[in-house]
Amino acid sequence: MTLFDSAAFEGHEGVHAFFDEKSGLKCIIAVHSTARGPAAGGCRMWPFPSADAALEDALRLSRAMSYKNAMADLELGGGKAVIIGDSRTQKTPALFEAFGRAVEDVGGKYWTAEDVGVSPADLMHARKTTRYVAGLTGGPAASGDPSPVTAEGVFRGITLGVRRALNRDLDGVTVAIQGVGHVGAYLADKLHAAGAKLVITDVNDEALKAVAARTGARVVSPGAIFDAEAEVFAPCALGGAVNADTLPRLRAKVIAGGANNQLADADVGRAVYDQGILYLPDYVINGGGIINVAGEIRALDRGEAFDPAWVEGKLARLMETLDEVLDRSKAEKRPASEVANEMAKARISRAAEQKKAAA
Ligand code: NAD
């Protein structure tokens, strides 16, 4: 594959590759769109088998961030950074300082934050060499762990989905949660407090035990979660949970969770719809985390303190957008995943036209 042939390249404004011999940094920063504002998206550190694989991931993820930020009504475009390396053995302060220099080189067109393999502590090293970093642990603008806000959005989304699909509230409804890590555990607590019954799974026994002890959840094996007798399936682990193998096994009437890329592909989105399951598009329902990060970017930009009320306003607006996606899906008899993609693209194109007209 060459860069320009990749289907994932489509629409990208820029792709930047950096190599720092001294620290060993090899990273790619993909900027999909700055139409709505500077591109924002986390930095992932992963032992990619090749530079092509890293590039493909960076491109795919940066475009997804454009869609997510547009649906969250943020004045931010989409971008993503990937560092090629093993986060368990290859992290050093010098590596993240070099990464900060790479971000700075992009000249404010890209804001970074944490993602898989990168922690707030790593970002504090990047902060020494760039302004364009959020998700920090200290200072008045710091937004803290985004997971509780992500979980709150997913909780509200599930409430909305259950009302729409089953015409009831959460009391007595059974929710099957795949993955009780950061987002899944907060979500389990919220659902339990609302009277929902829980079936949970994880590959991490400690996390499972802690959540089960707090919520009375029934624990099942990772493979059995797809067969659980539950009205809602909430993927909160890795991508691709809903695929051609798992979909026929699901009993749920609603799919709504925190994980990114829940549908293995667009065909599965169509199959979910044809099977009469209400799917709440992942990058809409899980937008709470990036809203929280955006709150920090806004505070840093303005030299102000982080404002939780601004975050709450955006989260409430996100839930209205989610409702609009589901309304349109119903009215137009089309999968919600298709409707969300179309709305996100339209929001980005509109911003690009306005920017062009203003130039
Ligand atoms: P996390 O790593 O804390 O939690 C994921 C959990 O899934 C872990 O406990 C892990 O053991 C478990 N898991 C992994 N493979 C599994 C399997 N096959 N079966 C069952 N459990 C499995 O991550 P997180 O921050 O909670 O994020 C969860 C998902 O939500 C990810 O897809 C992430 O990209 C997405 N997301 C997170 C946020 C956020 O604010 N943290 C925001 C948006 C999207």
Residues whose N, C-alpha, C, O or C-beta is under 5 A from the ligand:
A	BS01	NAD	P146 S147 T150 Q178 G179 V180 G181 H182 V183 G184 T201 D202 V203 N204 A207 P222 C236 A237 L238 G258 A259 N260 N286 G289
